[in-house]
């Protein structure tokens, strides 16, 4: 029997149809009940991983699609498909709100502490603030002498003894130096008490509940309150302090909202005895889980900001980490099916919705102190994920600091892995390693001041657009093509700009570490067409055109 070849255009249509069906979100009533529940748990929750047989390997839907498309020339056929242009409409005069004032990075506590060069480096990124993590044990008792090499036993009489109210002057001098560097370089520091006596790590619950043979939790709670009074007393008048964050990722067992609500009220009252001006940040419980805002109590103090962390979907955020017990070794793509749920920008929005509703209900500001993803995510899916996160924060008016600035490491693993860090200082070679693509991507959001544009997202769910009208008048757009297999065309229609508007187009994709300039763009009757490469972020900067030459306004800055 003679074999017949399937015409190329039919093969392409079949493959594209399979792609659409495979990637479409599953209706809520069809979602796996166990996986849907587990996906909402905090990243450190012991219940994560429920619903999967030990040793079983499940192939993610996205991985199945990738195999299908690379089979028998499917990739080439799919790329040949001619899709209609995606319509994108921008009114440059229609804005949502001002870009959040707090835009920066988290600086996790590190051995040997930070130096002025670290503050300078963060400032050069364009950050307006840092979330400066420090452990309370460098300031007070309970093995303070062993807590850090910065604070030797000779730092004060009684150091190293578990004596409430006995503080390490050298520990406070470290904070004082860091704040001084921030003041010198015009950077605001959020003082993030990352751990404290009675809650040295997430699993240390002495500050929350009483176990047989342990001291009364009130002892640790009193020390916590008194420590904050002392911190505020010393730094009340310092311009380098942006805010006090009471405790990173509080985690009372059994979702005990009441113990945290009462403790925050006591700590805030103690701070206000000596400092009536600096804002205070309160995290939700469950490791700053946005879903736990349902039990968070609004305090009477009007100068309090409420904070959450955004690491969902955790399987994407932490994939390939060799030290995490619940990492399965699979490759996960964003957007796509992850642990039984389709994750995209809309799902990220739903994940933080409880926090958003809390803020709207009480009329209080919100802050995201940590979010990010590891460097082992498939290239550019991490940048697209971060773009969806940050643009949501900007549209909702939420300040943010991304996790994390730097790691200082000695193991060979860190020569080729950044985890969530922008930089790695590799100690054996005394070498600073840079994650250039993430640094250059993040700089776009850190440096730009202005108004967030009010934009309707296109019907094509693989395309997202974000825009800002800068104070200098320039309009900058980011357009993501999230499709991993197909280039797209976009038809851009812009109103609210001068008729002589023109600009530059640059692209970041898997082959580049920065936005690479592709050429100029000129509007014809307010319209222009763009090519959006697969798995890429296209940047359009529209500026004034005078006498046929592009002349960027210097007020817009270097980016």
C-alpha positions as CSV (number, residue, x, y, z in Angstrom):
1,X,0.0,0.0,0.0
2,X,1.4,3.4,-1.0
3,X,2.1,5.9,1.8
4,X,0.7,9.4,1.5
5,X,2.5,12.4,3.0
6,X,0.4,14.8,5.1
7,X,0.5,18.3,3.6
8,X,2.6,20.7,5.6
9,X,-0.2,23.1,6.2
10,X,-2.4,20.4,7.6
11,X,0.4,19.0,9.8
12,X,1.0,22.5,11.2
13,X,-2.7,23.0,11.9
14,X,-2.9,19.7,13.8
15,X,0.1,20.5,15.9
16,X,-1.1,24.0,16.8
17,X,-4.5,22.6,17.8
18,X,-2.9,20.1,20.1
19,X,-0.8,22.9,21.6
20,X,-3.9,24.9,22.3
21,X,-5.8,22.0,23.9
22,X,-2.8,20.9,26.0
23,X,-2.1,24.3,27.4
24,X,-5.7,25.4,28.1
25,X,-6.5,25.8,31.8
26,X,-8.5,23.0,33.4
27,X,-11.9,24.1,34.7
28,X,-11.9,24.3,38.5
29,X,-14.3,21.4,38.8
30,X,-11.9,19.2,37.0
31,X,-8.8,20.2,39.0
32,X,-7.3,17.4,41.1
33,X,-8.6,18.1,44.7
34,X,-5.4,16.9,46.5
35,X,-3.0,18.7,44.1
36,X,-5.1,21.8,44.2
37,X,-4.9,21.9,48.0
38,X,-1.2,21.1,48.2
39,X,-0.4,23.8,45.7
40,X,-1.6,26.5,48.1
41,X,0.6,25.4,51.1
42,X,3.6,27.4,52.2
43,X,6.9,26.3,50.6
44,X,8.2,24.8,53.9
45,X,4.9,23.0,54.8
46,X,5.5,19.3,55.5
47,X,2.3,18.5,53.7
48,X,3.6,19.5,50.3
49,X,4.2,16.6,48.0
50,X,1.0,14.8,49.1
51,X,-0.8,12.9,46.4
52,X,2.3,11.5,44.6
53,X,3.5,8.0,45.0
54,X,7.0,7.7,46.4
55,X,9.5,7.3,43.5
56,X,6.8,7.9,40.9
57,X,7.8,10.1,37.9
58,X,5.1,12.1,36.3
59,X,5.8,13.8,33.0
60,X,4.6,17.4,33.1
61,X,2.1,18.4,30.3
62,X,4.5,21.1,29.1
63,X,7.3,18.4,28.7
64,X,4.9,16.2,26.8
65,X,4.1,19.0,24.4
66,X,7.8,19.8,23.9
67,X,8.4,16.1,22.9
68,X,5.5,16.1,20.5
69,X,6.6,19.3,18.8
70,X,10.2,18.3,18.2
71,X,9.1,15.0,16.7
72,X,9.2,14.5,12.9
73,X,9.8,18.1,12.0
74,X,6.9,19.4,14.0
75,X,8.9,22.4,15.2
76,X,9.6,23.6,11.7
77,X,6.0,23.1,10.7
78,X,4.7,25.1,13.7
79,X,7.1,28.0,13.0
80,X,5.7,28.2,9.5
81,X,2.2,28.9,10.7
82,X,1.1,32.5,9.8
83,X,-0.9,33.9,12.7
84,X,-2.8,37.2,12.6
85,X,-1.1,40.1,14.4
86,X,-2.0,40.4,18.1
87,X,-3.7,43.8,18.6
88,X,-2.2,45.9,21.4
89,X,-3.8,49.3,22.3
90,X,-2.0,51.8,24.4
91,X,-3.4,55.2,25.6
92,X,-0.3,57.0,26.8
93,X,-2.5,59.5,28.7
94,X,-4.4,56.9,30.7
95,X,-2.7,55.9,33.9
96,X,-3.4,53.8,36.9
97,X,-1.1,55.1,39.6
98,X,2.4,56.2,40.3
99,X,5.1,53.5,40.2
100,X,5.6,52.1,43.8
101,X,8.2,54.1,45.6
102,X,9.7,51.0,47.3
103,X,11.6,49.0,44.6
104,X,14.6,47.0,45.6
105,X,16.2,43.7,46.7
106,X,16.4,41.6,49.8
107,X,19.8,41.3,51.5
108,X,19.7,38.0,53.5
109,X,21.8,37.7,56.7
110,X,25.3,36.5,55.7
111,X,28.3,35.4,57.6
112,X,30.8,38.3,58.1
113,X,28.2,40.9,57.2
114,X,27.9,43.4,54.4
115,X,30.3,46.2,53.5
116,X,29.8,49.6,51.9
117,X,30.6,48.2,48.5
118,X,27.4,46.1,48.7
119,X,25.3,49.2,49.3
120,X,27.0,50.9,46.4
121,X,26.3,47.9,44.1
122,X,22.7,47.8,45.0
123,X,22.3,51.6,44.5
124,X,23.9,51.2,41.1
125,X,21.2,48.8,40.1
126,X,18.7,51.6,40.5
127,X,17.1,50.3,43.7
128,X,15.3,52.8,46.0
129,X,15.5,50.5,49.0
130,X,16.9,47.3,50.5
131,X,15.3,44.8,52.8
132,X,18.2,44.4,55.2
133,X,18.0,41.0,57.0
134,X,19.7,40.6,60.4
135,X,19.4,38.1,63.1
136,X,18.3,39.2,66.6
137,X,20.9,36.9,68.1
138,X,23.7,39.3,67.1
139,X,22.2,41.9,69.3
140,X,21.0,40.0,72.4
141,X,21.9,36.9,74.4
142,X,21.5,33.2,73.7
143,X,25.0,32.4,72.3
144,X,25.5,35.9,70.9
145,X,29.2,35.2,70.9
146,X,28.8,32.3,68.5
147,X,26.1,33.9,66.4
148,X,28.5,35.7,64.1
149,X,32.2,36.2,63.8
150,X,31.3,39.9,63.7
151,X,30.5,39.9,67.4
152,X,33.1,38.3,69.6
153,X,32.6,37.4,73.3
154,X,34.5,40.5,74.3
155,X,32.0,42.9,72.8
156,X,30.3,43.6,76.1
157,X,30.2,42.2,79.6
158,X,28.1,39.1,79.8
159,X,28.1,38.4,76.1
160,X,27.2,34.9,75.2
161,X,25.0,34.5,78.3
162,X,21.2,34.1,77.9
163,X,20.4,37.3,79.8
164,X,17.3,39.3,78.7
165,X,18.2,42.9,78.0
166,X,21.9,42.4,77.8
167,X,22.8,43.8,74.3
168,X,25.8,43.5,72.2
169,X,27.2,46.9,71.4
170,X,29.2,45.5,68.5
171,X,26.0,44.1,67.0
172,X,24.3,47.5,67.1
173,X,27.4,49.1,65.7
174,X,27.1,46.8,62.6
175,X,23.5,48.0,62.1
176,X,24.6,51.6,62.6
177,X,27.4,51.3,60.0
178,X,25.0,49.8,57.5
179,X,22.4,52.5,58.0
180,X,25.2,55.1,57.7
181,X,26.2,53.6,54.3
182,X,22.5,53.8,53.2
183,X,22.3,57.4,54.2
184,X,25.5,58.2,52.4
185,X,24.3,56.7,49.1
186,X,20.6,57.7,49.4
187,X,19.2,54.2,49.8
188,X,16.4,53.3,52.3
189,X,16.9,50.3,54.6
190,X,14.1,48.2,55.8
191,X,15.3,46.7,59.1
192,X,14.1,43.1,58.7
193,X,14.4,41.1,62.0
194,X,14.9,37.8,60.2
195,X,15.2,35.6,63.2
196,X,15.1,36.2,67.0
197,X,15.7,34.4,70.3
198,X,12.9,31.9,70.6
199,X,12.5,31.7,66.8
200,X,16.0,31.0,65.5
201,X,14.7,29.2,62.4
202,X,11.3,28.4,61.1
203,X,11.1,25.1,63.1
204,X,11.9,26.9,66.4
205,X,8.5,27.5,67.9
206,X,9.5,28.4,71.5
207,X,8.2,32.0,71.0
208,X,4.8,30.7,70.1
209,X,3.8,27.7,72.2
210,X,4.8,25.9,75.4
211,X,6.3,22.5,75.4
212,X,7.2,20.4,78.5
213,X,10.6,21.4,79.7
214,X,10.8,24.6,77.7
215,X,10.5,28.1,79.2
216,X,7.2,29.9,79.0
217,X,6.7,31.5,75.5
218,X,6.0,34.8,77.3
219,X,9.7,35.0,78.2
220,X,10.7,35.0,74.5
221,X,7.8,37.3,73.6
222,X,8.9,39.9,76.2
223,X,12.4,39.8,74.9
224,X,11.1,40.3,71.4
225,X,9.1,43.4,72.4
226,X,11.9,44.8,74.5
227,X,14.5,44.3,71.7
228,X,12.3,46.3,69.3
229,X,12.0,49.1,71.8
230,X,15.8,49.2,72.0
231,X,16.3,49.1,68.2
232,X,13.8,51.9,67.7
233,X,15.3,53.9,70.5
234,X,18.7,53.8,68.9
235,X,17.6,54.5,65.3
236,X,14.5,56.7,65.7
237,X,16.0,59.7,64.1
238,X,17.9,58.0,61.3
239,X,17.0,59.0,57.7
240,X,18.6,55.8,56.4
241,X,15.9,53.7,58.1
242,X,12.9,53.3,55.8
243,X,10.9,51.0,58.1
244,X,11.0,48.4,60.9
245,X,9.8,44.9,59.9
246,X,8.8,43.1,63.1
247,X,9.6,39.5,62.1
248,X,10.3,37.7,58.8
249,X,7.8,35.0,58.0
250,X,6.1,34.4,61.4
251,X,5.0,30.8,61.7
252,X,3.0,30.0,64.8
253,X,1.8,26.4,64.7
254,X,-1.8,25.5,63.8
255,X,-2.4,28.9,62.2
256,X,-2.6,30.6,65.6
257,X,-3.4,34.1,64.3
258,X,-4.2,35.3,67.8
259,X,-0.7,34.8,69.3
260,X,0.8,36.8,66.4
261,X,-1.8,39.5,66.4
262,X,-1.3,40.1,70.1
263,X,2.5,40.1,69.8
264,X,2.5,42.6,67.0
265,X,0.3,45.0,69.0
266,X,2.7,44.8,71.9
267,X,5.8,45.3,69.7
268,X,4.2,48.3,67.8
269,X,3.2,49.9,71.1
270,X,6.8,49.5,72.4
271,X,8.3,51.1,69.2
272,X,5.9,54.0,69.4
273,X,7.1,54.8,72.9
274,X,10.4,55.9,71.4
275,X,9.8,56.4,67.7
276,X,6.5,57.9,66.4
277,X,7.5,58.3,62.8
278,X,9.0,55.3,61.1
279,X,6.6,52.9,59.4
280,X,6.3,49.4,60.8
281,X,5.8,46.3,58.6
282,X,3.8,43.3,59.7
283,X,4.0,40.0,57.9
284,X,1.2,37.5,57.6
285,X,1.6,34.2,59.3
286,X,2.3,30.9,57.5
287,X,5.7,32.2,56.3
288,X,4.2,35.5,55.1
289,X,1.6,33.5,53.1
290,X,-0.9,35.9,51.3
291,X,-3.6,33.3,51.9
292,X,-3.2,33.8,55.7
293,X,-4.4,37.4,55.6
294,X,-7.8,36.1,56.5
295,X,-6.8,36.0,60.2
296,X,-4.5,39.0,60.3
297,X,-5.7,41.8,62.4
298,X,-5.4,45.4,61.4
299,X,-3.8,47.4,64.2
300,X,-4.9,50.8,65.3
301,X,-1.6,52.5,64.2
302,X,-2.1,54.2,60.9
303,X,1.6,54.0,59.9
304,X,1.7,50.2,59.5
305,X,2.3,48.3,56.2
306,X,1.2,44.7,55.8
307,X,3.5,42.3,54.0
308,X,3.4,39.0,52.2
309,X,5.9,36.8,50.2
310,X,5.1,35.4,46.8
311,X,6.8,32.2,45.8
312,X,4.0,30.3,44.1
313,X,4.1,28.1,42.3
314,X,6.8,26.7,44.5
315,X,7.7,23.8,42.2
316,X,8.7,26.3,39.5
317,X,10.4,28.8,41.9
318,X,12.7,26.2,43.6
319,X,13.1,23.5,40.8
320,X,16.4,21.6,40.8
321,X,17.5,22.7,44.2
322,X,19.7,19.9,45.5
323,X,19.1,20.6,49.2
324,X,15.3,20.8,49.2
325,X,13.6,17.6,50.3
326,X,10.4,18.3,48.3
327,X,12.1,19.1,45.0
328,X,11.4,16.3,42.5
329,X,14.0,17.0,39.8
330,X,11.5,17.8,37.1
331,X,11.7,20.7,34.7
332,X,8.7,23.1,35.0
333,X,7.8,25.9,32.6
334,X,6.0,29.1,33.2
335,X,3.3,29.7,32.1
336,X,2.1,26.1,32.1
337,X,0.8,23.1,34.0
338,X,2.6,22.8,37.4
339,X,1.5,20.2,40.0
340,X,-2.1,19.9,38.6
341,X,-2.8,23.6,38.2
342,X,-2.3,25.9,35.2
343,X,-0.1,28.9,36.3
344,X,-0.1,32.1,34.4
345,X,-0.4,35.8,35.2
346,X,-4.1,35.4,36.2
347,X,-3.3,32.6,38.6
348,X,-0.5,34.6,40.2
349,X,-3.0,37.4,40.7
350,X,-5.4,35.0,42.4
351,X,-2.7,33.7,44.7
352,X,-2.1,37.1,46.2
353,X,-5.8,38.1,46.1
354,X,-6.4,37.6,49.9
355,X,-3.7,40.2,50.7
356,X,-5.1,42.6,48.0
357,X,-8.6,42.3,49.5
358,X,-7.2,42.9,53.0
359,X,-5.6,46.1,51.8
360,X,-8.7,47.3,50.0
361,X,-11.0,46.4,52.9
362,X,-9.0,48.3,55.5
363,X,-7.5,51.0,53.3
364,X,-3.9,50.0,54.2
365,X,-0.7,49.7,52.1
366,X,0.8,46.4,51.1
367,X,4.4,45.3,50.5
368,X,5.9,42.1,49.0
369,X,9.2,41.5,50.9
370,X,10.3,38.4,49.0
371,X,9.6,36.8,45.6
372,X,11.8,35.3,42.9
373,X,12.9,32.1,41.3
374,X,16.0,30.0,40.9
375,X,18.5,30.3,38.0
376,X,17.8,26.6,37.0
377,X,14.4,27.6,35.6
378,X,14.3,27.1,31.8
379,X,16.0,30.2,30.3
380,X,13.7,33.3,29.9
381,X,10.8,31.5,31.6
382,X,12.3,33.1,34.8
383,X,12.3,36.6,33.3
384,X,8.7,36.2,32.1
385,X,7.7,34.9,35.5
386,X,9.3,37.9,37.2
387,X,7.8,40.3,34.7
388,X,4.3,39.0,35.6
389,X,5.0,39.3,39.3
390,X,6.4,42.9,39.2
391,X,3.9,44.3,36.7
392,X,1.1,43.0,39.0
393,X,2.7,44.7,42.0
394,X,2.9,48.0,40.0
395,X,-0.6,47.8,38.7
396,X,-1.8,47.1,42.3
397,X,0.4,49.7,43.9
398,X,2.5,47.2,46.0
399,X,6.1,48.0,46.9
400,X,8.6,45.1,46.6
401,X,12.0,43.8,47.2
402,X,13.1,40.8,45.2
403,X,15.0,37.8,46.8
404,X,18.0,37.9,46.8
405,X,21.0,40.3,46.3
406,X,24.0,38.0,46.9
407,X,25.3,34.7,48.2
408,X,28.8,34.1,49.4
409,X,29.6,30.5,48.8
410,X,32.6,28.1,48.8
411,X,31.2,24.9,47.2
412,X,31.9,24.2,43.5
413,X,28.1,24.0,42.9
414,X,27.9,27.8,43.1
415,X,30.3,28.4,40.2
416,X,27.5,27.6,37.8
417,X,24.3,28.2,39.9
418,X,22.9,31.4,41.2
419,X,19.7,30.0,42.9
420,X,17.7,33.2,43.5
421,X,20.7,35.6,43.7
422,X,21.7,38.4,41.4
423,X,25.4,37.9,42.4
424,X,27.5,35.1,43.8
425,X,30.8,35.8,45.5
426,X,32.8,32.6,45.0
427,X,35.1,32.5,47.9
428,X,37.8,30.0,46.7
429,X,38.6,32.2,43.6
430,X,37.7,35.5,45.3
431,X,35.5,36.2,42.3
432,X,32.2,38.0,41.9
433,X,29.8,36.2,39.5
434,X,26.9,38.1,38.0
435,X,23.6,36.9,36.7
436,X,23.6,39.5,33.9
437,X,20.3,38.7,32.3
438,X,18.4,39.0,35.6
439,X,20.3,42.1,36.7
440,X,19.6,43.9,33.4
441,X,16.0,42.9,33.4
442,X,15.4,44.0,37.0
443,X,17.1,47.3,36.3
444,X,14.2,48.3,34.0
445,X,11.8,48.3,36.9
446,X,14.2,49.6,39.6
447,X,15.3,52.7,37.7
448,X,12.0,54.0,36.1
449,X,10.0,56.6,37.9
450,X,6.6,57.7,36.6
451,X,3.0,56.6,36.1
452,X,1.9,53.0,35.4
453,X,-0.3,52.9,32.2
454,X,-3.8,51.5,32.4
455,X,-3.7,48.8,29.7
456,X,-6.0,46.0,28.7
457,X,-4.2,42.7,28.3
458,X,-4.6,41.1,24.8
459,X,-6.9,38.1,24.2
460,X,-3.9,36.1,23.3
461,X,-2.9,34.7,26.7
462,X,0.7,34.2,25.5
463,X,1.2,37.9,25.2
464,X,1.4,40.4,28.1
465,X,2.0,44.1,27.9
466,X,3.1,46.6,30.6
467,X,3.7,50.3,30.2
468,X,5.0,53.3,32.1
469,X,4.9,57.0,31.3
470,X,8.1,58.4,32.8
471,X,8.4,61.8,34.4
472,X,10.5,63.0,31.5
473,X,7.6,62.2,29.1
474,X,9.0,59.0,27.6
475,X,6.7,56.0,27.3
476,X,8.3,52.6,27.8
477,X,6.6,49.3,27.0
478,X,7.4,45.7,27.8
479,X,5.7,43.1,25.7
480,X,6.3,39.4,26.5
481,X,5.7,36.6,24.0
482,X,5.5,33.6,26.3
483,X,5.0,31.1,23.5
484,X,8.0,28.8,23.6
485,X,7.6,27.6,20.0
486,X,6.2,30.4,17.8
487,X,7.1,34.0,16.9
488,X,4.2,36.4,16.9
489,X,3.4,39.7,15.2
490,X,1.8,42.5,17.1
491,X,-0.1,45.5,15.8
492,X,0.5,48.4,18.1
493,X,-1.9,51.3,18.3
494,X,-0.9,54.2,20.5
495,X,-2.8,57.4,21.4
496,X,-2.0,60.2,23.7
497,X,1.5,60.9,22.2
498,X,2.7,63.6,19.9
499,X,2.3,62.8,16.2
500,X,6.1,62.9,15.7
501,X,6.6,60.1,18.3
502,X,9.3,57.6,17.4
503,X,11.6,55.3,19.4
504,X,13.7,52.2,19.7
505,X,12.9,48.5,19.9
506,X,15.1,46.1,21.8
507,X,14.6,42.4,22.7
508,X,15.7,40.1,25.5
509,X,15.6,36.4,24.7
510,X,17.4,33.1,25.4
511,X,20.4,34.3,23.4
512,X,21.0,37.7,25.1
513,X,21.8,38.9,28.5
514,X,20.4,42.4,28.0
515,X,17.8,44.2,25.9
516,X,19.5,44.1,22.5
517,X,18.6,47.0,20.2
518,X,16.9,45.8,17.0
519,X,16.1,49.1,15.4
520,X,14.0,52.2,15.3
521,X,10.2,52.4,15.3
522,X,8.1,55.2,13.9
523,X,4.4,55.6,14.3
524,X,2.3,56.0,11.2
525,X,-1.1,57.5,12.2
526,X,-0.4,56.1,15.7
527,X,0.3,52.6,14.5
528,X,3.2,50.3,14.1
529,X,3.9,46.5,13.7
530,X,6.2,44.5,15.8
531,X,7.8,41.1,15.6
532,X,7.7,39.3,18.9
533,X,10.3,36.4,18.9
534,X,9.3,33.3,20.8
535,X,10.0,33.3,24.5
536,X,11.1,36.9,24.6
537,X,10.5,40.3,26.1
538,X,10.3,43.2,23.7
539,X,11.0,46.7,24.9
540,X,9.7,49.8,23.1
541,X,10.9,53.2,24.2
542,X,9.0,56.1,22.6
543,X,10.7,59.5,22.6
544,X,10.5,62.8,20.8
545,X,11.7,63.0,17.2
546,X,13.2,66.3,16.1
547,X,14.5,67.0,12.6
548,X,14.5,63.3,11.8
549,X,16.9,62.5,14.7
550,X,16.0,60.6,17.9
551,X,16.9,62.8,20.9
552,X,16.3,61.1,24.2
553,X,15.5,63.5,27.1
554,X,18.4,63.3,29.6
555,X,15.8,63.5,32.4
556,X,14.9,59.9,31.5
557,X,18.2,58.6,32.8
558,X,20.6,56.1,31.4
559,X,18.1,53.3,30.7
